[in-house]
Each structure stands twice: as C-alpha cells, then as structure tokens.
C-alpha cells in the first residue's frame, strides 16, 4: 500500500496525530524502563543466600545491659535447645544473609602497609556457623574448638592493645577469594583487617550472601572464629527438617521461657519468613511497576481505539467513495492498520530515545545498570501488536461501510 494518501491525510490532522505519537512515545519510554526495573527486582529477590534456607529458624531475645553470666546462660540455652526433638544443629550467630537490622563489616587489605582498604566484606561470628547454616565448604577446613575466642575477650584485647590472644584464622567465600587473589589458591593467604591485624585463610566456602549492601559484592563475606552470646545482640539459629520448623520454633521459645520466664522474645521466625520480609519492598515495587505498565498500555490502547473510531466517523463519505471506486473491504482494513502502524512507528522511535534518556538519569542518580538493548525491540514489538489489536475494531467497522454511503452523502 502506498504511504502518500496516508501521509496526506495525517497532515490534515497534525495535532491529533502528534498527540497520539507522543502518547505512544511516553508509553514506550516508561514501559521499557519499568520492565527493566521489574527484572532487576526479580533478579535481586532470586539471589542465592548460600545457606539451608528451608531448614532454619531464628530466635532473638531482648536484653537490658549484659549480665556477667551471659556466656554460661548461652551454654545452658544451647544445651537445652539441642535436646528438643527435631533439632539438628543450633548456634548463636550475629547475623543472617538477607536480613534487616544492620550488618557487621570490616575493611580488608592485602598488606599491612596498605593505606586504603581493598574492599569491605561482611563478618559472620558464631561457633558452628558453617554446619548450622548449611554452608558448603569447598576447600580447606572449618575452625577447630581451640581457635575460637569469646566476643568480649576480642573487644577487650582490641581496646587494651594486647593482640596475642586474638583469632588468627578466617574463612572466606569463593567470590571474595577470586576478587582478592584472581587465579591463585586462597588457602594460606593472609589478609589484614582494621589496624593491620593478620588473618590466615584456612577455608573457602561456596556461597554466603551479605545481610545488606547487596549492590557491592553480595558474596563478599567472611567467617571469624568468635563465640557469641545472645546478650551480644545475636540470635539463636536452629537447623531442623523443613516440615518440623514450626513445631521446633514453638518448642524452642517455650524452652527458653522455661529457663528464664522474664525473657523478652524480639524475633521468632523461620528463615523463609525473614527472607520474605527483607524483600517485601522489592515485591511491592515490582507489583506497582507492573500495575503502571498495565495502566499505560490500557490507556494507550484506548487512545488508539478512540482516535481510530473518531476518524472512521469523519471519513465515512471518503470510505464510501473508495468502495464505490472498487476498493475492497480488505483494502480499507489495511489502510487503517497501515496508518496506525505508521503512527506507532513514529512514537516508538521517539519513545526509544526517551527510554535511553530516562535510563541515563536512573544510572546517574540511582546507580542502576545500563538498559540492555534487547528491551528496545521487545518494547517496539509489544506496542506494535497492541496498536494493531486496538485499531482492529474501528478498522473492521470502516471496512463494513457500504459503497452506497457515497451517494447518500452527495
């Protein structure tokens, strides 16, 4: 079909045509970036934690001050929790992957003379952390009992400057090892933390995600041989079979209350609940963006339907004349579809430029990655299809106009 009659008609309706082009362009720009943001949120929600997520429950107690028998109390609690049917392992840990409430981190250097940290990594504390969390050890070994130091002792030694009793070994994630020593074996390597404190790498684990700060090395984690107590702000982490989690959680809370009725339980949940709470905002954002996409596409489709219906009503005499001169119904149908395709194409080209500009703004102000080029053709195809479906009803009504309309309008 020749474009000259279509272009001639559109020139007589410039304002209306440009309004539709701008509507399609804005829809294209917003939809491309919204779909990209939804993809980013879904990828973030699907990040692996590296732990046995469906086997863990968490109990965190509230404390006012710290009693001198906190260590003994934690040992009593641990012994009692291990006696609960269904409990496989239990430990006192300072934090969990993908959990709110802050994060313990340390700057890492590769030499004591280094002035700036190479990177910052999360620090996990707790005796038996690897076995309780279900973290997979790839190389080396876990900590031995005599390598652990109490958290209070570590803090006291750091303040006094007496560093001889501090831990000297550390376990790192595979991602962190590759970042620090690319192409080399991490076992036996030494890293320096804080004011040049040396730690020798004795083990490498597969995955262990950070609690927060996911945009800068989500797998940059370390495990230290430091014992914790619940009075240090840590949690009791219990590993059990997935089907036993609720029963074990209920029994564990009851047991802790039995040992000390005055305790306040701040957190009692499965790890699945903890992860769900952490990513609640991401799910909400993805849902809002999906709603925006549906609303924009619906408004655009209705705009195309309304404009096409208006033009069909205005051009009934012209359509009748063309039918009288031999144009078939298919010719009329193709005319309106071609006209809408041309308007959609103009809008999509303009919309892609706007989409790129919006993405640059998001990159500069919100640290988002560049919009992949695949979103442009996918967005174009989607808008073309929606445009053709939207114009189909008015186009069919136009094709049904009989030739006699031309004589009635004379």
ROTOR-244295 format. One record per residue: z, y, x of N, C-alpha, C in turn. Coordinates in steps of 0.2 Angstrom, whole numbers, plus 5000, padded with zeros to 4 digits. Layout:
REM ROTOR-244295
nc3,nc2,nc1,cac3,cac2,cac1,cc3,cc2,cc1
Z,Y,X,Z,Y,X,Z,Y,X $
...
REM end
This chain:
REM ROTOR-244295
nc3,nc2,nc1,cac3,cac2,cac1,cc3,cc2,cc1
5000,4994,5004,5000,5000,5000,5000,5006,5004 $
4996,5011,5002,4996,5017,5006,5002,5022,5005 $
5004,5025,5011,5010,5029,5010,5009,5036,5008 $
5002,5038,5008,5001,5045,5006,5003,5047,4999 $
5002,5043,4994,5004,5045,4987,5012,5045,4987 $
5015,5041,4991,5022,5041,4991,5025,5047,4994 $
5022,5049,5000,5025,5055,5003,5023,5061,4999 $
5017,5061,4996,5016,5067,4992,5021,5068,4986 $
5023,5062,4983,5027,5063,4978,5034,5065,4980 $
5036,5062,4986,5043,5064,4989,5043,5071,4991 $
5038,5074,4993,5038,5081,4995,5039,5086,4989 $
5037,5083,4983,5039,5087,4977,5046,5087,4975 $
5050,5082,4978,5057,5081,4976,5061,5081,4982 $
5060,5086,4986,5063,5086,4993,5071,5085,4993 $
5074,5090,4989,5081,5090,4988,5084,5083,4986 $
5081,5080,4981,5084,5074,4979,5083,5068,4984 $
5077,5068,4987,5075,5063,4992,5080,5064,4998 $
5081,5070,5000,5086,5071,5006,5093,5069,5004 $
5095,5071,4998,5102,5069,4996,5103,5061,4996 $
5098,5057,4994,5098,5050,4995,5098,5048,5002 $
5094,5051,5006,5093,5049,5013,5100,5050,5016 $
5103,5056,5015,5110,5057,5018,5115,5052,5016 $
5115,5051,5009,5120,5046,5007,5119,5039,5010 $
5113,5037,5011,5112,5030,5015,5114,5031,5022 $
5112,5037,5025,5114,5038,5032,5122,5037,5033 $
5126,5041,5029,5133,5041,5029,5136,5034,5028 $
5133,5030,5023,5135,5024,5022,5134,5019,5028 $
5128,5020,5031,5126,5016,5037,5131,5017,5042 $
5132,5023,5044,5137,5025,5049,5144,5022,5048 $
5146,5023,5042,5153,5021,5041,5154,5014,5041 $
5149,5010,5037,5149,5003,5037,5149,5000,5043 $
5144,5002,5048,5143,4999,5054,5150,4999,5058 $
5153,5005,5058,5159,5006,5062,5165,5002,5058 $
5165,5002,5052,5170,4999,5048,5170,4991,5049 $
5164,4988,5049,5163,4981,5051,5165,4980,5058 $
5164,4984,5062,5166,4983,5069,5173,4983,5070 $
5177,4988,5067,5184,4988,5067,5187,4982,5064 $
5184,4980,5058,5187,4974,5055,5186,4968,5060 $
5181,4967,5063,5180,4962,5068,5185,4963,5074 $
5187,4969,5076,5192,4970,5081,5199,4968,5079 $
5200,4969,5073,5207,4967,5070,5207,4960,5069 $
5202,4957,5067,5202,4949,5066,5203,4946,5073 $
5199,4948,5078,5200,4946,5085,5207,4946,5087 $
5210,4952,5086,5217,4953,5088,5222,4949,5085 $
5221,4948,5078,5225,4943,5074,5224,4936,5076 $
5219,4934,5079,5217,4927,5081,5219,4926,5089 $
5222,4931,5092,5224,4930,5099,5229,4924,5100 $
5228,4920,5105,5232,4914,5106,5239,4916,5109 $
5244,4913,5107,5251,4915,5110,5253,4911,5116 $
5250,4905,5116,5251,4900,5121,5258,4896,5120 $
5261,4897,5114,5267,4893,5113,5266,4888,5107 $
5271,4884,5105,5270,4880,5100,5272,4883,5093 $
5268,4887,5091,5269,4892,5085,5272,4889,5079 $
5270,4883,5077,5272,4880,5071,5278,4875,5072 $
5281,4876,5077,5287,4872,5079,5293,4876,5080 $
5293,4882,5080,5298,4887,5082,5302,4891,5076 $
5308,4891,5077,5312,4896,5073,5316,4900,5077 $
5318,4906,5075,5321,4911,5078,5327,4914,5074 $
5333,4914,5078,5339,4917,5075,5342,4922,5080 $
5343,4928,5078,5346,4933,5082,5352,4936,5078 $
5357,4936,5083,5364,4939,5080,5365,4946,5082 $
5369,4949,5078,5371,4956,5080,5378,4956,5083 $
5378,4961,5088,5384,4961,5092,5386,4968,5093 $
5393,4970,5093,5395,4976,5095,5399,4976,5101 $
5396,4979,5106,5399,4978,5113,5397,4971,5116 $
5401,4969,5121,5400,4962,5124,5406,4960,5126 $
5408,4954,5123,5415,4951,5125,5414,4947,5132 $
5420,4946,5135,5420,4943,5142,5418,4936,5141 $
5419,4933,5135,5417,4926,5135,5410,4924,5132 $
5406,4929,5132,5399,4929,5129,5395,4922,5132 $
5396,4921,5138,5392,4915,5141,5395,4909,5139 $
5402,4908,5138,5405,4902,5135,5403,4901,5128 $
5403,4907,5124,5401,4907,5117,5394,4904,5116 $
5389,4906,5121,5382,4904,5120,5382,4897,5122 $
5385,4895,5127,5385,4887,5129,5388,4883,5123 $
5393,4886,5120,5396,4882,5114,5390,4882,5108 $
5387,4887,5107,5382,4888,5102,5376,4883,5103 $
5374,4883,5109,5368,4879,5111,5370,4871,5110 $
5376,4870,5112,5378,4863,5112,5378,4861,5104 $
5381,4865,5100,5381,4864,5093,5374,4863,5090 $
5370,4868,5092,5363,4868,5089,5359,4862,5091 $
5360,4859,5097,5357,4853,5099,5359,4847,5095 $
5365,4847,5092,5367,4842,5088,5364,4841,5081 $
5361,4847,5079,5358,4847,5072,5352,4842,5072 $
5351,4838,5067,5346,4833,5066,5339,4837,5066 $
5334,4835,5070,5328,4838,5070,5326,4842,5075 $
5332,4845,5079,5331,4849,5084,5329,4846,5091 $
5323,4848,5093,5320,4845,5100,5323,4849,5106 $
5322,4855,5106,5325,4860,5111,5327,4866,5108 $
5332,4869,5112,5335,4876,5110,5336,4880,5116 $
5335,4886,5116,5336,4891,5122,5337,4898,5119 $
5340,4902,5124,5342,4909,5122,5336,4913,5126 $
5332,4916,5123,5326,4920,5126,5327,4927,5124 $
5324,4931,5129,5324,4938,5127,5319,4941,5123 $
5313,4937,5122,5308,4940,5118,5303,4934,5116 $
5299,4935,5112,5293,4931,5110,5287,4934,5110 $
5281,4930,5111,5275,4933,5110,5273,4936,5103 $
5270,4942,5103,5268,4945,5096,5274,4946,5092 $
5279,4950,5094,5285,4951,5090,5287,4958,5091 $
5289,4961,5086,5292,4968,5086,5299,4969,5090 $
5301,4975,5091,5307,4976,5094,5307,4977,5102 $
5301,4980,5104,5301,4981,5111,5299,4976,5116 $
5298,4977,5122,5296,4972,5127,5299,4974,5133 $
5301,4968,5137,5303,4969,5144,5298,4968,5149 $
5297,4973,5153,5291,4973,5158,5293,4975,5164 $
5289,4973,5169,5290,4975,5176,5284,4977,5180 $
5284,4982,5184,5278,4983,5188,5278,4978,5194 $
5272,4976,5196,5270,4971,5201,5266,4974,5206 $
5269,4972,5213,5265,4974,5218,5264,4968,5223 $
5259,4969,5227,5257,4963,5231,5259,4964,5238 $
5262,4970,5240,5265,4970,5247,5271,4975,5246 $
5276,4975,5250,5282,4979,5250,5281,4986,5251 $
5275,4987,5255,5273,4994,5257,5269,4998,5252 $
5267,4994,5247,5263,4997,5242,5266,5002,5238 $
5263,5008,5237,5266,5014,5233,5266,5014,5226 $
5260,5011,5223,5259,5011,5216,5258,5003,5214 $
5261,5002,5208,5260,4995,5205,5253,4993,5204 $
5252,4987,5206,5245,4984,5204,5244,4984,5197 $
5249,4982,5193,5249,4981,5186,5256,4980,5183 $
5257,4980,5177,5263,4979,5173,5262,4973,5169 $
5267,4969,5170,5267,4962,5167,5274,4961,5163 $
5274,4957,5157,5279,4956,5153,5284,4951,5157 $
5290,4951,5156,5295,4947,5159,5299,4943,5154 $
5298,4936,5154,5302,4932,5150,5308,4929,5153 $
5314,4930,5150,5320,4927,5153,5323,4922,5148 $
5326,4917,5151,5329,4911,5147,5329,4905,5150 $
5334,4901,5151,5334,4894,5154,5331,4890,5149 $
5326,4886,5151,5322,4881,5147,5317,4884,5143 $
5315,4890,5145,5310,4894,5141,5303,4890,5140 $
5301,4887,5146,5294,4884,5145,5294,4878,5140 $
5299,4873,5141,5300,4867,5137,5301,4869,5130 $
5305,4874,5128,5307,4876,5122,5301,4879,5118 $
5298,4884,5122,5292,4887,5119,5286,4882,5118 $
5285,4877,5122,5280,4873,5122,5274,4875,5126 $
5276,4879,5131,5271,4882,5136,5268,4877,5141 $
5261,4877,5142,5258,4872,5146,5258,4874,5153 $
5261,4870,5157,5262,4871,5164,5255,4868,5168 $
5251,4872,5171,5245,4870,5174,5246,4867,5181 $
5250,4871,5185,5251,4870,5192,5258,4871,5194 $
5261,4868,5199,5267,4869,5202,5273,4865,5197 $
5278,4869,5197,5284,4866,5193,5288,4871,5189 $
5293,4868,5185,5297,4873,5182,5303,4874,5186 $
5307,4879,5184,5313,4881,5188,5318,4875,5188 $
5322,4874,5193,5327,4870,5194,5334,4873,5192 $
5339,4869,5190,5345,4872,5187,5348,4877,5192 $
5348,4875,5198,5352,4880,5203,5348,4886,5205 $
5342,4887,5202,5338,4893,5203,5340,4898,5198 $
5343,4897,5193,5345,4902,5188,5350,4906,5190 $
5350,4912,5188,5356,4917,5189,5357,4920,5182 $
5364,4922,5181,5366,4925,5174,5363,4932,5174 $
5361,4934,5168,5358,4941,5167,5363,4946,5170 $
5370,4945,5168,5375,4950,5170,5375,4951,5178 $
5375,4945,5181,5375,4945,5188,5369,4948,5191 $
5363,4947,5189,5357,4951,5191,5358,4958,5191 $
5360,4961,5185,5361,4968,5184,5366,4971,5188 $
5372,4967,5189,5377,4969,5194,5375,4970,5201 $
5371,4965,5203,5369,4964,5210,5364,4970,5211 $
5360,4971,5206,5355,4977,5207,5358,4984,5208 $
5364,4985,5204,5367,4991,5204,5371,4992,5211 $
5374,4986,5214,5378,4986,5220,5373,4986,5226 $
5367,4984,5225,5363,4983,5231,5363,4977,5235 $
5368,4972,5232,5369,4966,5235,5363,4961,5232 $
5358,4960,5236,5352,4956,5233,5352,4949,5235 $
5357,4946,5239,5356,4940,5242,5356,4934,5236 $
5360,4936,5231,5360,4930,5225,5355,4931,5220 $
5351,4936,5221,5345,4937,5215,5341,4931,5215 $
5337,4929,5210,5332,4924,5209,5326,4926,5214 $
5323,4921,5217,5318,4922,5222,5311,4919,5220 $
5311,4915,5214,5305,4911,5212,5303,4914,5205 $
5297,4913,5204,5294,4916,5197,5288,4911,5195 $
5287,4911,5189,5281,4908,5186,5277,4913,5183 $
5270,4912,5184,5265,4917,5181,5260,4914,5177 $
5257,4917,5172,5251,4915,5168,5245,4914,5173 $
5240,4910,5170,5234,4909,5174,5230,4915,5174 $
5230,4919,5168,5226,4926,5168,5229,4931,5173 $
5236,4931,5174,5239,4935,5179,5237,4933,5186 $
5237,4926,5187,5236,4924,5194,5229,4926,5196 $
5224,4925,5191,5217,4926,5193,5216,4934,5194 $
5220,4938,5191,5220,4945,5192,5222,4947,5199 $
5228,4944,5201,5231,4946,5207,5228,4943,5213 $
5226,4937,5212,5223,4933,5218,5216,4930,5216 $
5211,4933,5215,5205,4930,5212,5202,4926,5218 $
5201,4920,5215,5198,4915,5220,5203,4911,5224 $
5209,4913,5224,5214,4910,5228,5219,4906,5224 $
5223,4901,5227,5228,4897,5224,5234,4902,5224 $
5237,4902,5218,5243,4907,5216,5249,4904,5219 $
5250,4897,5219,5256,4894,5221,5258,4896,5229 $
5264,4898,5230,5266,4900,5236,5265,4907,5238 $
5261,4911,5233,5260,4918,5234,5267,4922,5233 $
5267,4928,5235,5273,4932,5234,5271,4938,5231 $
5275,4940,5226,5274,4947,5223,5280,4951,5224 $
5280,4957,5223,5286,4962,5224,5287,4966,5217 $
5293,4966,5215,5295,4969,5209,5300,4975,5210 $
5299,4980,5207,5304,4985,5207,5304,4988,5214 $
5310,4989,5218,5310,4992,5224,5309,4986,5230 $
5303,4983,5229,5301,4978,5234,5305,4971,5234 $
5307,4969,5228,5311,4963,5228,5305,4957,5228 $
5306,4952,5232,5301,4947,5233,5302,4941,5228 $
5297,4939,5225,5297,4933,5221,5291,4928,5223 $
5293,4922,5224,5288,4917,5226,5285,4913,5220 $
5279,4913,5219,5276,4909,5214,5277,4902,5214 $
5280,4898,5210,5281,4891,5210,5277,4888,5205 $
5275,4891,5200,5271,4888,5194,5266,4893,5191 $
5261,4890,5188,5256,4893,5184,5256,4890,5177 $
5256,4894,5172,5256,4891,5165,5249,4894,5162 $
5247,4890,5157,5240,4891,5154,5240,4898,5151 $
5244,4899,5145,5244,4905,5141,5251,4907,5140 $
5252,4913,5139,5259,4915,5137,5258,4923,5135 $
5257,4925,5129,5255,4931,5127,5261,4936,5128 $
5260,4942,5128,5265,4948,5128,5267,4949,5121 $
5273,4952,5121,5276,4954,5114,5272,4960,5111 $
5270,4965,5115,5267,4971,5113,5262,4973,5119 $
5259,4979,5118,5255,4981,5124,5249,4976,5125 $
5246,4975,5119,5240,4970,5119,5234,4972,5122 $
5233,4979,5123,5227,4981,5125,5226,4982,5132 $
5231,4980,5136,5231,4980,5144,5233,4973,5146 $
5229,4968,5146,5231,4962,5149,5236,4958,5144 $
5233,4955,5138,5238,4952,5134,5241,4946,5137 $
5238,4943,5142,5241,4937,5145,5244,4938,5152 $
5246,4945,5153,5249,4946,5159,5257,4945,5158 $
5259,4939,5159,5266,4938,5158,5269,4934,5164 $
5276,4935,5165,5279,4931,5170,5285,4928,5167 $
5288,4923,5170,5294,4919,5168,5299,4919,5173 $
5305,4922,5172,5310,4923,5178,5316,4918,5176 $
5319,4915,5182,5325,4911,5181,5331,4915,5180 $
5332,4917,5174,5338,4921,5172,5341,4919,5166 $
5347,4917,5166,5350,4915,5160,5352,4921,5155 $
5351,4920,5149,5353,4925,5144,5359,4922,5139 $
5362,4927,5136,5367,4925,5131,5364,4929,5124 $
5367,4927,5119,5365,4931,5113,5367,4938,5112 $
5373,4939,5116,5376,4946,5117,5371,4951,5121 $
5366,4948,5124,5362,4952,5128,5356,4955,5124 $
5356,4953,5118,5351,4956,5113,5345,4950,5113 $
5347,4944,5115,5342,4939,5115,5343,4935,5108 $
5338,4930,5108,5338,4926,5101,5339,4919,5103 $
5342,4915,5098,5341,4908,5099,5335,4905,5096 $
5331,4902,5101,5324,4899,5099,5325,4892,5098 $
5323,4889,5093,5324,4882,5092,5317,4879,5090 $
5316,4873,5094,5310,4869,5093,5311,4863,5089 $
5307,4862,5084,5308,4856,5079,5301,4855,5076 $
5300,4849,5072,5294,4847,5069,5292,4853,5064 $
5286,4854,5063,5284,4859,5058,5287,4858,5051 $
5287,4851,5049,5290,4850,5042,5297,4851,5042 $
5301,4851,5047,5308,4852,5047,5311,4859,5048 $
5306,4864,5049,5308,4871,5051,5313,4874,5046 $
5311,4874,5040,5316,4877,5035,5323,4874,5035 $
5323,4867,5035,5329,4864,5035,5333,4865,5041 $
5330,4865,5047,5334,4866,5053,5336,4873,5054 $
5332,4878,5051,5334,4885,5051,5340,4886,5047 $
5340,4883,5041,5346,4884,5037,5352,4881,5040 $
5351,4875,5043,5357,4872,5046,5360,4875,5052 $
5355,4878,5056,5357,4882,5062,5361,4888,5060 $
5359,4892,5055,5363,4898,5053,5370,4896,5051 $
5370,4890,5047,5376,4888,5044,5381,4886,5050 $
5378,4883,5055,5382,4880,5061,5385,4886,5065 $
5381,4891,5066,5383,4897,5069,5388,4901,5066 $
5387,4901,5059,5393,4904,5055,5399,4900,5055 $
5399,4894,5055,5404,4890,5055,5408,4891,5062 $
5405,4892,5067,5408,4893,5074,5411,4900,5074 $
5408,4905,5071,5411,4911,5070,5409,4915,5064 $
5414,4914,5059,5412,4917,5052,5410,4924,5052 $
5413,4928,5057,5412,4935,5057,5405,4937,5060 $
5401,4933,5062,5394,4935,5065,5390,4938,5059 $
5385,4942,5062,5380,4945,5058,5374,4943,5060 $
5370,4940,5056,5363,4937,5057,5358,4942,5056 $
5355,4945,5061,5350,4950,5061,5343,4948,5059 $
5341,4942,5062,5335,4939,5061,5335,4932,5060 $
5332,4929,5055,5332,4922,5054,5325,4920,5051 $
5320,4917,5055,5313,4916,5053,5310,4911,5057 $
5305,4908,5054,5300,4904,5058,5296,4909,5062 $
5293,4906,5068,5288,4910,5072,5282,4912,5068 $
5280,4907,5063,5274,4909,5059,5276,4916,5055 $
5282,4916,5053,5284,4922,5049,5284,4928,5054 $
5286,4927,5060,5287,4933,5065,5280,4935,5067 $
5275,4931,5068,5268,4932,5069,5265,4936,5063 $
5266,4933,5057,5263,4936,5051,5266,4944,5050 $
5272,4945,5052,5275,4952,5051,5272,4956,5057 $
5271,4953,5063,5268,4958,5068,5261,4960,5067 $
5257,4956,5064,5250,4958,5062,5249,4960,5055 $
5254,4962,5052,5254,4964,5045,5250,4970,5044 $
5250,4975,5049,5247,4981,5049,5239,4980,5050 $
5238,4975,5054,5231,4973,5056,5227,4971,5050 $
5231,4966,5046,5228,4963,5040,5227,4969,5035 $
5232,4973,5034,5231,4979,5029,5225,4983,5031 $
5225,4985,5037,5219,4989,5039,5212,4986,5038 $
5212,4979,5040,5206,4975,5038,5204,4976,5031 $
5209,4975,5026,5208,4975,5019,5206,4982,5017 $
5209,4987,5019,5207,4994,5017,5200,4995,5019 $
5198,4993,5026,5191,4994,5028,5186,4990,5024 $
5188,4984,5022,5184,4980,5018,5183,4984,5011 $
5188,4986,5008,5188,4990,5002,5183,4996,5002 $
5184,5000,5008,5179,5006,5009,5172,5003,5009 $
5171,4998,5013,5164,4996,5013,5161,4994,5006 $
5165,4990,5003,5163,4988,4996,5161,4994,4992 $
5166,4999,4992,5165,5005,4988,5159,5009,4990 $
5158,5010,4997,5152,5014,4999,5146,5011,4997 $
5145,5004,4998,5139,5000,4996,5138,5001,4988 $
5143,5000,4985,5143,5001,4977,5140,5008,4975 $
5143,5013,4978,5141,5020,4977,5134,5021,4979 $
5132,5019,4984,5125,5019,4987,5120,5016,4982 $
5122,5010,4980,5118,5006,4976,5117,5009,4969 $
5122,5012,4966,5122,5016,4960,5118,5022,4961 $
5119,5025,4967,5114,5031,4968,5107,5030,4968 $
5105,5024,4971,5098,5022,4971,5096,5020,4964 $
5100,5017,4960,5098,5015,4953,5097,5021,4949 $
5102,5026,4949,5102,5032,4945,5096,5036,4947 $
5094,5037,4954,5088,5041,4956,5082,5037,4953 $
5081,5031,4954,5075,5027,4953,5074,5028,4945 $
5080,5027,4941,5079,5027,4934,5077,5034,4932 $
5080,5039,4935,5078,5046,4933,5070,5047,4935 $
5068,5045,4941,5061,5046,4942,5056,5042,4938 $
5058,5036,4936,5054,5032,4931,5054,5036,4924 $
5059,5039,4922,5059,5043,4916,5054,5049,4917 $
5054,5052,4922,5050,5058,4924,5042,5056,4924 $
5041,5050,4927,5034,5048,4929,5031,5043,4924 $
5034,5043,4918,5031,5038,4913,5023,5040,4912 $
5022,5046,4911,5015,5048,4910,5010,5046,4916 $
5013,5047,4922,5009,5046,4928,5008,5038,4928 $
5013,5034,4927,5013,5027,4927,5008,5024,4922 $
5008,5027,4916,5003,5025,4911,4996,5027,4913 $
4995,5032,4916,4988,5034,4918,4986,5029,4924 $
4990,5027,4928,4989,5022,4933,4987,5015,4930 $
4991,5014,4925,4990,5007,4922,4983,5008,4918 $
4982,5013,4915,4975,5014,4912,4969,5013,4917 $
4970,5016,4923,4965,5015,4928,4965,5009,4931 $
4969,5004,4929,4968,4997,4932,4974,4995,4936 $
4979,4999,4937,4985,4997,4941,4989,4991,4938 $
4990,4986,4941,4994,4980,4938,5001,4982,4938 $
5005,4977,4935,5012,4978,4935,5015,4977,4942 $
5012,4973,4945,5014,4971,4952,5013,4978,4957 $
5008,4981,4955,5006,4987,4959,5012,4993,4958 $
5014,4993,4952,5019,4998,4950,5026,4996,4953 $
5027,4990,4953,5033,4987,4956,5033,4988,4963 $
5028,4987,4966,5028,4988,4974,5028,4995,4976 $
5025,4999,4971,5026,5006,4973,5033,5009,4973 $
5037,5007,4968,5044,5010,4968,5048,5006,4974 $
5047,5000,4975,5050,4996,4981,5048,5000,4987 $
5042,5001,4988,5040,5004,4995,5043,5011,4995 $
5043,5015,4990,5046,5022,4990,5053,5021,4992 $
5057,5017,4989,5064,5016,4991,5065,5013,4998 $
5061,5009,5000,5061,5006,5007,5060,5012,5012 $
5055,5016,5010,5054,5022,5015,5060,5027,5015 $
5063,5028,5010,5069,5032,5010,5075,5029,5013 $
5076,5022,5012,5081,5019,5015,5080,5019,5023 $
5074,5018,5025,5072,5018,5032,5074,5025,5036 $
5072,5030,5032,5074,5037,5035,5082,5037,5035 $
5085,5035,5030,5093,5035,5030,5096,5031,5035 $
5093,5025,5036,5096,5020,5041,5095,5023,5048 $
5089,5026,5050,5088,5028,5056,5093,5034,5058 $
5094,5039,5053,5099,5044,5054,5106,5041,5054 $
5107,5036,5050,5114,5033,5050,5115,5030,5056 $
5111,5026,5060,5112,5023,5066,5114,5028,5072 $
5111,5034,5071,5113,5040,5076,5120,5042,5074 $
5121,5043,5068,5128,5045,5066,5133,5039,5068 $
5131,5033,5067,5136,5027,5069,5138,5028,5076 $
5133,5029,5080,5134,5029,5088,5138,5035,5089 $
5137,5041,5086,5142,5046,5087,5149,5045,5085 $
5150,5042,5079,5157,5040,5077,5160,5036,5082 $
5156,5031,5084,5159,5026,5089,5161,5029,5096 $
5157,5034,5098,5159,5038,5104,5166,5042,5103 $
5166,5045,5097,5173,5048,5095,5178,5043,5095 $
5178,5037,5092,5183,5032,5092,5185,5030,5099 $
5179,5029,5103,5181,5027,5110,5185,5032,5114 $
5183,5039,5113,5187,5044,5117,5194,5045,5114 $
5195,5044,5108,5202,5046,5105,5206,5040,5104 $
5203,5034,5103,5207,5028,5101,5206,5022,5105 $
5203,5023,5111,5202,5018,5116,5199,5012,5113 $
5194,5012,5109,5190,5007,5106,5184,5005,5110 $
5182,4999,5111,5176,4997,5115,5170,5000,5111 $
5164,5000,5115,5158,5002,5113,5155,4998,5107 $
5152,5001,5102,5150,4997,5096,5144,4993,5099 $
5144,4986,5098,5139,4982,5100,5132,4983,5097 $
5127,4982,5100,5120,4984,5097,5118,4980,5091 $
5121,4974,5091,5120,4969,5085,5121,4972,5079 $
5126,4976,5078,5128,4979,5072,5123,4984,5069 $
5119,4987,5073,5114,4991,5070,5108,4987,5066 $
5105,4982,5069,5100,4978,5065,5103,4975,5059 $
5110,4972,5060,5113,4969,5054,5114,4974,5048 $
5117,4980,5050,5118,4985,5045,5112,4987,5042 $
5106,4988,5046,5100,4990,5043,5097,4985,5038 $
5098,4979,5040,5095,4973,5035,5099,4973,5029 $
5106,4974,5029,5110,4974,5024,5109,4980,5019 $
5107,4986,5022,5106,4992,5017,5099,4991,5014 $
5094,4988,5018,5088,4987,5015,5088,4982,5009 $
5092,4977,5010,5092,4972,5005,5096,4975,4999 $
5101,4979,5000,5105,4982,4994,5100,4987,4991 $
5096,4991,4995,5092,4996,4992,5086,4992,4988 $
5084,4987,4990,5078,4984,4986,5081,4980,4980 $
5087,4978,4980,5090,4975,4974,5092,4980,4969 $
5094,4986,4972,5096,4991,4967,5090,4994,4963 $
5085,4995,4967,5079,4998,4964,5075,4993,4959 $
5077,4987,4960,5073,4982,4956,5073,4983,4949 $
5079,4984,4946,5079,4985,4939,5075,4991,4936 $
5076,4997,4939,5071,5003,4937,5064,5001,4938 $
5062,4998,4944,5055,4996,4946,5052,4992,4940 $
5056,4987,4938,5053,4982,4933,5052,4986,4926 $
5057,4991,4925,5056,4995,4919,5049,4999,4920 $
5048,5002,4926,5042,5006,4927,5036,5001,4926 $
5036,4995,4929,5031,4991,4928,5029,4989,4921 $
5034,4989,4917,5033,4987,4910,5030,4993,4906 $
5029,4999,4908,5026,5004,4905,5019,5003,4903 $
5017,5003,4897,5010,5001,4895,5005,5006,4896 $
4999,5005,4897,4994,5010,4898,4993,5015,4892 $
4995,5013,4886,4994,5017,4880,4999,5024,4881 $
5004,5023,4885,5008,5029,4886,5004,5035,4888 $
4999,5034,4892,4995,5039,4895,4991,5043,4889 $
4989,5040,4884,4985,5043,4879,4990,5046,4874 $
4996,5044,4873,5001,5047,4869,5004,5053,4872 $
5004,5054,4878,5006,5060,4882,5001,5065,4882 $
4995,5064,4880,4990,5069,4880,4991,5074,4875 $
REM end
